[in-house]
Amino acid sequence: MLLNNGNDINRRQSWRVWVKMAEYLASIFGTEKDKVNCSFYFKIGACRHGDRCSRLHNKPTFSQVPPPTFRLFSQELGHAPTIVLLNLYRNPQNTAQTADGSHCHVSDVEVQEHYDNFFEEVFTELQEKYGEIEEMNVCDNLGDHLVGNVYVKFRREEDAERAVVELNNRWFNGQAVHAELSPVTDFRESCCRQYEMGECTRGGFCNFMHLRPISRDLRRQLYGRGPRRRSPPRSHTGHRPRERNRRRSPDHRHGRF
């Protein structure tokens, strides 16, 4: 009996040590103190070193549900409803060319119109086909690991999982869609604060997200006022009512899924 009591005490002490260690590891996961996992990949879902990075890139997975003893790590391990569509957006100011291959000037107004059209189309189709979107952001960086990345945070994990599976079999604007689950859950930690204040000295090659904003009218249309909601319902004719009537430029036409 005494032996059993001694074993119980040892087990409880070992459990307390394990819990404290788990709490500590969870607290430093994805930070500069973490010498195993890449902090940039954890915060941004991308790393400029790619597969050559000396630290681990823990890609999220929904194939396993963490047991109760591992719930401390459930968020850190990436059980989050965010997906990334790699290099999907193409800024016409960076890609527009004339017939002879020289760079074609595109005004800021045209770029914003093109971007709003792109954002609305992608947001609307993904929300209608896969589920409610809490947040969608598009990178305007120039680095290969971030350029044109579209991050979509769904409300439900199963919607994000289904979107990744189906989108990887589709094309957009003449290019194959590459979708994957992303560890990013808090875009405030991912974006470049200096860029938001107009003070980033690294320009488009900054390693933090430069998130391109959409117009205010489009934001009101897609997200509404107050709590975010689904897209406006379709009319009896089968078409979604539109609050805006933007002119679509044939020279900078965006693609369709």
C-alpha positions as protocol buffer text, in pm:
chain_id: "A"
residue {
  index: 1
  type: MET
  ca { x: 0 y: 0 z: 0 }
}
residue {
  index: 2
  type: LEU
  ca { x: 281 y: 238 z: 90 }
}
residue {
  index: 3
  type: LEU
  ca { x: 457 y: 146 z: -232 }
}
residue {
  index: 4
  type: ASN
  ca { x: 148 y: 233 z: -432 }
}
residue {
  index: 5
  type: ASN
  ca { x: 117 y: 566 z: -250 }
}
residue {
  index: 6
  type: GLY
  ca { x: 481 y: 640 z: -327 }
}
residue {
  index: 7
  type: ASN
  ca { x: 427 y: 564 z: -694 }
}
residue {
  index: 8
  type: ASP
  ca { x: 122 y: 792 z: -701 }
}
residue {
  index: 9
  type: ILE
  ca { x: 323 y: 1077 z: -549 }
}
residue {
  index: 10
  type: ASN
  ca { x: 601 y: 1029 z: -803 }
}
residue {
  index: 11
  type: ARG
  ca { x: 351 y: 1027 z: -1087 }
}
residue {
  index: 12
  type: ARG
  ca { x: 188 y: 1348 z: -964 }
}
residue {
  index: 13
  type: GLN
  ca { x: 527 y: 1518 z: -928 }
}
residue {
  index: 14
  type: SER
  ca { x: 628 y: 1407 z: -1277 }
}
residue {
  index: 15
  type: TRP
  ca { x: 297 y: 1538 z: -1411 }
}
residue {
  index: 16
  type: ARG
  ca { x: 351 y: 1879 z: -1251 }
}
residue {
  index: 17
  type: VAL
  ca { x: 700 y: 1900 z: -1402 }
}
residue {
  index: 18
  type: TRP
  ca { x: 564 y: 1803 z: -1744 }
}
residue {
  index: 19
  type: VAL
  ca { x: 285 y: 2062 z: -1723 }
}
residue {
  index: 20
  type: LYS
  ca { x: 529 y: 2338 z: -1626 }
}
residue {
  index: 21
  type: MET
  ca { x: 759 y: 2241 z: -1912 }
}
residue {
  index: 22
  type: ALA
  ca { x: 463 y: 2233 z: -2151 }
}
residue {
  index: 23
  type: GLU
  ca { x: 352 y: 2578 z: -2038 }
}
residue {
  index: 24
  type: TYR
  ca { x: 704 y: 2716 z: -2084 }
}
residue {
  index: 25
  type: LEU
  ca { x: 743 y: 2565 z: -2431 }
}
residue {
  index: 26
  type: ALA
  ca { x: 401 y: 2698 z: -2529 }
}
residue {
  index: 27
  type: SER
  ca { x: 496 y: 3047 z: -2406 }
}
residue {
  index: 28
  type: ILE
  ca { x: 812 y: 3065 z: -2623 }
}
residue {
  index: 29
  type: PHE
  ca { x: 674 y: 2880 z: -2927 }
}
residue {
  index: 30
  type: GLY
  ca { x: 741 y: 3080 z: -3241 }
}
residue {
  index: 31
  type: THR
  ca { x: 931 y: 3357 z: -3058 }
}
residue {
  index: 32
  type: GLU
  ca { x: 1296 y: 3451 z: -3083 }
}
residue {
  index: 33
  type: LYS
  ca { x: 1361 y: 3239 z: -2772 }
}
residue {
  index: 34
  type: ASP
  ca { x: 1246 y: 2931 z: -2962 }
}
residue {
  index: 35
  type: LYS
  ca { x: 1563 y: 2783 z: -3114 }
}
residue {
  index: 36
  type: VAL
  ca { x: 1378 y: 2500 z: -3287 }
}
residue {
  index: 37
  type: ASN
  ca { x: 1080 y: 2656 z: -3466 }
}
residue {
  index: 38
  type: CYS
  ca { x: 1095 y: 2944 z: -3716 }
}
residue {
  index: 39
  type: SER
  ca { x: 940 y: 3256 z: -3564 }
}
residue {
  index: 40
  type: PHE
  ca { x: 888 y: 3418 z: -3905 }
}
residue {
  index: 41
  type: TYR
  ca { x: 694 y: 3121 z: -4039 }
}
residue {
  index: 42
  type: PHE
  ca { x: 483 y: 3107 z: -3724 }
}
residue {
  index: 43
  type: LYS
  ca { x: 390 y: 3477 z: -3744 }
}
residue {
  index: 44
  type: ILE
  ca { x: 370 y: 3524 z: -4121 }
}
residue {
  index: 45
  type: GLY
  ca { x: 316 y: 3179 z: -4265 }
}
residue {
  index: 46
  type: ALA
  ca { x: 615 y: 3232 z: -4494 }
}
residue {
  index: 47
  type: CYS
  ca { x: 994 y: 3249 z: -4463 }
}
residue {
  index: 48
  type: ARG
  ca { x: 1242 y: 3397 z: -4708 }
}
residue {
  index: 49
  type: HIS
  ca { x: 1476 y: 3101 z: -4650 }
}
residue {
  index: 50
  type: GLY
  ca { x: 1212 y: 2849 z: -4756 }
}
residue {
  index: 51
  type: ASP
  ca { x: 1322 y: 2487 z: -4724 }
}
residue {
  index: 52
  type: ARG
  ca { x: 1677 y: 2604 z: -4650 }
}
residue {
  index: 53
  type: CYS
  ca { x: 1572 y: 2756 z: -4316 }
}
residue {
  index: 54
  type: SER
  ca { x: 1765 y: 2615 z: -4020 }
}
residue {
  index: 55
  type: ARG
  ca { x: 1450 y: 2611 z: -3806 }
}
residue {
  index: 56
  type: LEU
  ca { x: 1134 y: 2408 z: -3841 }
}
residue {
  index: 57
  type: HIS
  ca { x: 830 y: 2526 z: -4036 }
}
residue {
  index: 58
  type: ASN
  ca { x: 539 y: 2364 z: -3856 }
}
residue {
  index: 59
  type: LYS
  ca { x: 262 y: 2358 z: -4114 }
}
residue {
  index: 60
  type: PRO
  ca { x: -89 y: 2330 z: -3967 }
}
residue {
  index: 61
  type: THR
  ca { x: -290 y: 2013 z: -4010 }
}
residue {
  index: 62
  type: PHE
  ca { x: -648 y: 1919 z: -3938 }
}
residue {
  index: 63
  type: SER
  ca { x: -582 y: 1548 z: -3969 }
}
residue {
  index: 64
  type: GLN
  ca { x: -534 y: 1512 z: -3596 }
}
residue {
  index: 65
  type: VAL
  ca { x: -737 y: 1660 z: -3312 }
}
residue {
  index: 66
  type: PRO
  ca { x: -517 y: 1723 z: -3007 }
}
residue {
  index: 67
  type: PRO
  ca { x: -603 y: 1511 z: -2703 }
}
residue {
  index: 68
  type: PRO
  ca { x: -682 y: 1689 z: -2372 }
}
residue {
  index: 69
  type: THR
  ca { x: -323 y: 1664 z: -2248 }
}
residue {
  index: 70
  type: PHE
  ca { x: -202 y: 1857 z: -2553 }
}
residue {
  index: 71
  type: ARG
  ca { x: -466 y: 2132 z: -2558 }
}
residue {
  index: 72
  type: LEU
  ca { x: -196 y: 2373 z: -2435 }
}
residue {
  index: 73
  type: PHE
  ca { x: -39 y: 2342 z: -2780 }
}
residue {
  index: 74
  type: SER
  ca { x: -355 y: 2328 z: -2990 }
}
residue {
  index: 75
  type: GLN
  ca { x: -327 y: 2689 z: -3111 }
}
residue {
  index: 76
  type: GLU
  ca { x: 53 y: 2685 z: -3140 }
}
residue {
  index: 77
  type: LEU
  ca { x: 42 y: 2366 z: -3347 }
}
residue {
  index: 78
  type: GLY
  ca { x: -173 y: 2544 z: -3600 }
}
residue {
  index: 79
  type: HIS
  ca { x: -530 y: 2429 z: -3549 }
}
residue {
  index: 80
  type: ALA
  ca { x: -648 y: 2756 z: -3702 }
}
residue {
  index: 81
  type: PRO
  ca { x: -897 y: 2828 z: -3983 }
}
residue {
  index: 82
  type: THR
  ca { x: -658 y: 3033 z: -4201 }
}
residue {
  index: 83
  type: ILE
  ca { x: -546 y: 2942 z: -4551 }
}
residue {
  index: 84
  type: VAL
  ca { x: -301 y: 3111 z: -4787 }
}
residue {
  index: 85
  type: LEU
  ca { x: -329 y: 3125 z: -5166 }
}
residue {
  index: 86
  type: LEU
  ca { x: 32 y: 3162 z: -5273 }
}
residue {
  index: 87
  type: ASN
  ca { x: 130 y: 3438 z: -5520 }
}
residue {
  index: 88
  type: LEU
  ca { x: -229 y: 3476 z: -5643 }
}
residue {
  index: 89
  type: TYR
  ca { x: -253 y: 3857 z: -5671 }
}
residue {
  index: 90
  type: ARG
  ca { x: -56 y: 4030 z: -5945 }
}
residue {
  index: 91
  type: ASN
  ca { x: -12 y: 4404 z: -5909 }
}
residue {
  index: 92
  type: PRO
  ca { x: -45 y: 4553 z: -6260 }
}
residue {
  index: 93
  type: GLN
  ca { x: 214 y: 4819 z: -6172 }
}
residue {
  index: 94
  type: ASN
  ca { x: 469 y: 4538 z: -6140 }
}
residue {
  index: 95
  type: THR
  ca { x: 357 y: 4323 z: -6434 }
}
residue {
  index: 96
  type: ALA
  ca { x: 203 y: 4550 z: -6703 }
}
residue {
  index: 97
  type: GLN
  ca { x: 409 y: 4554 z: -7023 }
}
residue {
  index: 98
  type: THR
  ca { x: 362 y: 4682 z: -7376 }
}
residue {
  index: 99
  type: ALA
  ca { x: 391 y: 4467 z: -7689 }
}
residue {
  index: 100
  type: ASP
  ca { x: 765 y: 4536 z: -7716 }
}
residue {
  index: 101
  type: GLY
  ca { x: 823 y: 4422 z: -7355 }
}
residue {
  index: 102
  type: SER
  ca { x: 877 y: 4766 z: -7205 }
}
residue {
  index: 103
  type: HIS
  ca { x: 708 y: 4861 z: -6880 }
}
residue {
  index: 104
  type: CYS
  ca { x: 361 y: 5012 z: -6915 }
}
residue {
  index: 105
  type: HIS
  ca { x: 258 y: 5292 z: -6680 }
}
residue {
  index: 106
  type: VAL
  ca { x: -52 y: 5216 z: -6475 }
}
residue {
  index: 107
  type: SER
  ca { x: -204 y: 5490 z: -6262 }
}
residue {
  index: 108
  type: ASP
  ca { x: -278 y: 5450 z: -5891 }
}
residue {
  index: 109
  type: VAL
  ca { x: -650 y: 5483 z: -5963 }
}
residue {
  index: 110
  type: GLU
  ca { x: -638 y: 5197 z: -6213 }
}
residue {
  index: 111
  type: VAL
  ca { x: -439 y: 4984 z: -5969 }
}
residue {
  index: 112
  type: GLN
  ca { x: -691 y: 5038 z: -5690 }
}
residue {
  index: 113
  type: GLU
  ca { x: -981 y: 4960 z: -5923 }
}
residue {
  index: 114
  type: HIS
  ca { x: -810 y: 4642 z: -6042 }
}
residue {
  index: 115
  type: TYR
  ca { x: -733 y: 4542 z: -5683 }
}
residue {
  index: 116
  type: ASP
  ca { x: -1088 y: 4604 z: -5560 }
}
residue {
  index: 117
  type: ASN
  ca { x: -1224 y: 4390 z: -5846 }
}
residue {
  index: 118
  type: PHE
  ca { x: -980 y: 4112 z: -5762 }
}
residue {
  index: 119
  type: PHE
  ca { x: -1052 y: 4126 z: -5388 }
}
residue {
  index: 120
  type: GLU
  ca { x: -1430 y: 4127 z: -5434 }
}
residue {
  index: 121
  type: GLU
  ca { x: -1427 y: 3834 z: -5672 }
}
residue {
  index: 122
  type: VAL
  ca { x: -1202 y: 3614 z: -5457 }
}
residue {
  index: 123
  type: PHE
  ca { x: -1374 y: 3704 z: -5128 }
}
residue {
  index: 124
  type: THR
  ca { x: -1726 y: 3651 z: -5265 }
}
residue {
  index: 125
  type: GLU
  ca { x: -1655 y: 3320 z: -5434 }
}
residue {
  index: 126
  type: LEU
  ca { x: -1469 y: 3171 z: -5139 }
}
residue {
  index: 127
  type: GLN
  ca { x: -1736 y: 3275 z: -4891 }
}
residue {
  index: 128
  type: GLU
  ca { x: -2022 y: 3146 z: -5106 }
}
residue {
  index: 129
  type: LYS
  ca { x: -1855 y: 2811 z: -5176 }
}
residue {
  index: 130
  type: TYR
  ca { x: -1677 y: 2730 z: -4851 }
}
residue {
  index: 131
  type: GLY
  ca { x: -1815 y: 2931 z: -4559 }
}
residue {
  index: 132
  type: GLU
  ca { x: -1809 y: 3257 z: -4367 }
}
residue {
  index: 133
  type: ILE
  ca { x: -1489 y: 3459 z: -4386 }
}
residue {
  index: 134
  type: GLU
  ca { x: -1375 y: 3656 z: -4083 }
}
residue {
  index: 135
  type: GLU
  ca { x: -1084 y: 3830 z: -4251 }
}
residue {
  index: 136
  type: MET
  ca { x: -903 y: 3837 z: -4583 }
}
residue {
  index: 137
  type: ASN
  ca { x: -572 y: 4011 z: -4650 }
}
residue {
  index: 138
  type: VAL
  ca { x: -350 y: 4047 z: -4957 }
}
residue {
  index: 139
  type: CYS
  ca { x: 25 y: 4107 z: -4948 }
}
residue {
  index: 140
  type: ASP
  ca { x: 172 y: 4380 z: -5165 }
}
residue {
  index: 141
  type: ASN
  ca { x: 530 y: 4276 z: -5091 }
}
residue {
  index: 142
  type: LEU
  ca { x: 785 y: 4202 z: -5364 }
}
residue {
  index: 143
  type: GLY
  ca { x: 979 y: 3918 z: -5198 }
}
residue {
  index: 144
  type: ASP
  ca { x: 920 y: 3578 z: -5361 }
}
residue {
  index: 145
  type: HIS
  ca { x: 786 y: 3425 z: -5039 }
}
residue {
  index: 146
  type: LEU
  ca { x: 520 y: 3695 z: -4989 }
}
residue {
  index: 147
  type: VAL
  ca { x: 440 y: 3855 z: -5325 }
}
residue {
  index: 148
  type: GLY
  ca { x: 70 y: 3831 z: -5403 }
}
residue {
  index: 149
  type: ASN
  ca { x: -13 y: 3599 z: -5112 }
}
residue {
  index: 150
  type: VAL
  ca { x: -382 y: 3600 z: -5020 }
}
residue {
  index: 151
  type: TYR
  ca { x: -460 y: 3505 z: -4658 }
}
residue {
  index: 152
  type: VAL
  ca { x: -817 y: 3399 z: -4581 }
}
residue {
  index: 153
  type: LYS
  ca { x: -931 y: 3340 z: -4224 }
}
residue {
  index: 154
  type: PHE
  ca { x: -1252 y: 3140 z: -4211 }
}
residue {
  index: 155
  type: ARG
  ca { x: -1481 y: 3123 z: -3910 }
}
residue {
  index: 156
  type: ARG
  ca { x: -1477 y: 2743 z: -3905 }
}
residue {
  index: 157
  type: GLU
  ca { x: -1180 y: 2506 z: -3936 }
}
residue {
  index: 158
  type: GLU
  ca { x: -1365 y: 2255 z: -4153 }
}
residue {
  index: 159
  type: ASP
  ca { x: -1442 y: 2527 z: -4408 }
}
residue {
  index: 160
  type: ALA
  ca { x: -1073 y: 2613 z: -4435 }
}
residue {
  index: 161
  type: GLU
  ca { x: -977 y: 2248 z: -4475 }
}
residue {
  index: 162
  type: ARG
  ca { x: -1231 y: 2191 z: -4753 }
}
residue {
  index: 163
  type: ALA
  ca { x: -1123 y: 2510 z: -4932 }
}
residue {
  index: 164
  type: VAL
  ca { x: -759 y: 2397 z: -4940 }
}
residue {
  index: 165
  type: VAL
  ca { x: -847 y: 2056 z: -5081 }
}
residue {
  index: 166
  type: GLU
  ca { x: -1072 y: 2191 z: -5357 }
}
residue {
  index: 167
  type: LEU
  ca { x: -875 y: 2504 z: -5450 }
}
residue {
  index: 168
  type: ASN
  ca { x: -561 y: 2306 z: -5526 }
}
residue {
  index: 169
  type: ASN
  ca { x: -747 y: 2157 z: -5822 }
}
residue {
  index: 170
  type: ARG
  ca { x: -841 y: 2493 z: -5971 }
}
residue {
  index: 171
  type: TRP
  ca { x: -694 y: 2773 z: -6183 }
}
residue {
  index: 172
  type: PHE
  ca { x: -717 y: 3151 z: -6160 }
}
residue {
  index: 173
  type: ASN
  ca { x: -609 y: 3405 z: -6419 }
}
residue {
  index: 174
  type: GLY
  ca { x: -425 y: 3139 z: -6619 }
}
residue {
  index: 175
  type: GLN
  ca { x: -224 y: 3006 z: -6325 }
}
residue {
  index: 176
  type: ALA
  ca { x: -271 y: 2703 z: -6103 }
}
residue {
  index: 177
  type: VAL
  ca { x: -392 y: 2786 z: -5752 }
}
residue {
  index: 178
  type: HIS
  ca { x: -156 y: 2676 z: -5473 }
}
residue {
  index: 179
  type: ALA
  ca { x: -343 y: 2672 z: -5141 }
}
residue {
  index: 180
  type: GLU
  ca { x: -225 y: 2555 z: -4801 }
}
residue {
  index: 181
  type: LEU
  ca { x: -318 y: 2590 z: -4437 }
}
residue {
  index: 182
  type: SER
  ca { x: -146 y: 2878 z: -4260 }
}
residue {
  index: 183
  type: PRO
  ca { x: -44 y: 2924 z: -3894 }
}
residue {
  index: 184
  type: VAL
  ca { x: -135 y: 3294 z: -3907 }
}
residue {
  index: 185
  type: THR
  ca { x: -423 y: 3383 z: -3675 }
}
residue {
  index: 186
  type: ASP
  ca { x: -339 y: 3738 z: -3564 }
}
residue {
  index: 187
  type: PHE
  ca { x: -254 y: 3967 z: -3855 }
}
residue {
  index: 188
  type: ARG
  ca { x: -157 y: 4244 z: -3614 }
}
residue {
  index: 189
  type: GLU
  ca { x: 154 y: 4039 z: -3536 }
}
residue {
  index: 190
  type: SER
  ca { x: 220 y: 3968 z: -3903 }
}
residue {
  index: 191
  type: CYS
  ca { x: 197 y: 4312 z: -4064 }
}
residue {
  index: 192
  type: CYS
  ca { x: 466 y: 4578 z: -4081 }
}
residue {
  index: 193
  type: ARG
  ca { x: 374 y: 4864 z: -3847 }
}
residue {
  index: 194
  type: GLN
  ca { x: 620 y: 5099 z: -4017 }
}
residue {
  index: 195
  type: TYR
  ca { x: 447 y: 5035 z: -4350 }
}
residue {
  index: 196
  type: GLU
  ca { x: 109 y: 5124 z: -4202 }
}
residue {
  index: 197
  type: MET
  ca { x: 258 y: 5457 z: -4089 }
}
residue {
  index: 198
  type: GLY
  ca { x: 432 y: 5510 z: -4423 }
}
residue {
  index: 199
  type: GLU
  ca { x: 777 y: 5475 z: -4268 }
}
residue {
  index: 200
  type: CYS
  ca { x: 905 y: 5133 z: -4380 }
}
residue {
  index: 201
  type: THR
  ca { x: 1260 y: 5171 z: -4517 }
}
residue {
  index: 202
  type: ARG
  ca { x: 1278 y: 4816 z: -4656 }
}
residue {
  index: 203
  type: GLY
  ca { x: 1016 y: 4879 z: -4922 }
}
residue {
  index: 204
  type: GLY
  ca { x: 853 y: 4585 z: -5096 }
}
residue {
  index: 205
  type: PHE
  ca { x: 1123 y: 4345 z: -4978 }
}
residue {
  index: 206
  type: CYS
  ca { x: 1031 y: 4383 z: -4612 }
}
residue {
  index: 207
  type: ASN
  ca { x: 991 y: 4044 z: -4440 }
}
residue {
  index: 208
  type: PHE
  ca { x: 671 y: 4151 z: -4263 }
}
residue {
  index: 209
  type: MET
  ca { x: 339 y: 4176 z: -4444 }
}
residue {
  index: 210
  type: HIS
  ca { x: 257 y: 4492 z: -4637 }
}
residue {
  index: 211
  type: LEU
  ca { x: -121 y: 4450 z: -4651 }
}
residue {
  index: 212
  type: ARG
  ca { x: -286 y: 4640 z: -4934 }
}
residue {
  index: 213
  type: PRO
  ca { x: -615 y: 4803 z: -4822 }
}
residue {
  index: 214
  type: ILE
  ca { x: -938 y: 4787 z: -5017 }
}
residue {
  index: 215
  type: SER
  ca { x: -1161 y: 5090 z: -5073 }
}
residue {
  index: 216
  type: ARG
  ca { x: -1401 y: 5194 z: -4798 }
}
residue {
  index: 217
  type: ASP
  ca { x: -1707 y: 5129 z: -5013 }
}
residue {
  index: 218
  type: LEU
  ca { x: -1596 y: 4774 z: -5083 }
}
residue {
  index: 219
  type: ARG
  ca { x: -1519 y: 4711 z: -4717 }
}
residue {
  index: 220
  type: ARG
  ca { x: -1867 y: 4823 z: -4618 }
}
residue {
  index: 221
  type: GLN
  ca { x: -2018 y: 4603 z: -4888 }
}
residue {
  index: 222
  type: LEU
  ca { x: -1825 y: 4287 z: -4797 }
}
residue {
  index: 223
  type: TYR
  ca { x: -1806 y: 4318 z: -4421 }
}
residue {
  index: 224
  type: GLY
  ca { x: -2097 y: 4548 z: -4343 }
}
residue {
  index: 225
  type: ARG
  ca { x: -2116 y: 4770 z: -4038 }
}
residue {
  index: 226
  type: GLY
  ca { x: -2047 y: 4622 z: -3695 }
}
residue {
  index: 227
  type: PRO
  ca { x: -2019 y: 4242 z: -3680 }
}
residue {
  index: 228
  type: ARG
  ca { x: -1903 y: 4089 z: -4005 }
}
residue {
  index: 229
  type: ARG
  ca { x: -2166 y: 3906 z: -4201 }
}
residue {
  index: 230
  type: ARG
  ca { x: -2210 y: 3693 z: -4508 }
}
residue {
  index: 231
  type: SER
  ca { x: -2224 y: 3833 z: -4860 }
}
residue {
  index: 232
  type: PRO
  ca { x: -2549 y: 4005 z: -4967 }
}
residue {
  index: 233
  type: PRO
  ca { x: -2815 y: 3755 z: -5082 }
}
residue {
  index: 234
  type: ARG
  ca { x: -2880 y: 3699 z: -5449 }
}
residue {
  index: 235
  type: SER
  ca { x: -3177 y: 3867 z: -5614 }
}
residue {
  index: 236
  type: HIS
  ca { x: -3465 y: 3677 z: -5777 }
}
residue {
  index: 237
  type: THR
  ca { x: -3283 y: 3694 z: -6108 }
}
residue {
  index: 238
  type: GLY
  ca { x: -2995 y: 3494 z: -5963 }
}
residue {
  index: 239
  type: HIS
  ca { x: -2751 y: 3785 z: -5953 }
}
residue {
  index: 240
  type: ARG
  ca { x: -2602 y: 3941 z: -5642 }
}
residue {
  index: 241
  type: PRO
  ca { x: -2706 y: 4304 z: -5591 }
}
residue {
  index: 242
  type: ARG
  ca { x: -2410 y: 4536 z: -5631 }
}
residue {
  index: 243
  type: GLU
  ca { x: -2361 y: 4857 z: -5441 }
}
residue {
  index: 244
  type: ARG
  ca { x: -2095 y: 4976 z: -5679 }
}
residue {
  index: 245
  type: ASN
  ca { x: -2065 y: 4984 z: -6055 }
}
residue {
  index: 246
  type: ARG
  ca { x: -1694 y: 4999 z: -6120 }
}
residue {
  index: 247
  type: ARG
  ca { x: -1559 y: 5018 z: -6474 }
}
residue {
  index: 248
  type: ARG
  ca { x: -1353 y: 4707 z: -6552 }
}
residue {
  index: 249
  type: SER
  ca { x: -1046 y: 4789 z: -6757 }
}
residue {
  index: 250
  type: PRO
  ca { x: -984 y: 4533 z: -7038 }
}
residue {
  index: 251
  type: ASP
  ca { x: -611 y: 4600 z: -7018 }
}
residue {
  index: 252
  type: HIS
  ca { x: -595 y: 4491 z: -6653 }
}
residue {
  index: 253
  type: ARG
  ca { x: -873 y: 4233 z: -6641 }
}
residue {
  index: 254
  type: HIS
  ca { x: -847 y: 3996 z: -6347 }
}
residue {
  index: 255
  type: GLY
  ca { x: -907 y: 3623 z: -6389 }
}
residue {
  index: 256
  type: ARG
  ca { x: -1182 y: 3392 z: -6269 }
}
residue {
  index: 257
  type: PHE
  ca { x: -1164 y: 3067 z: -6075 }
}
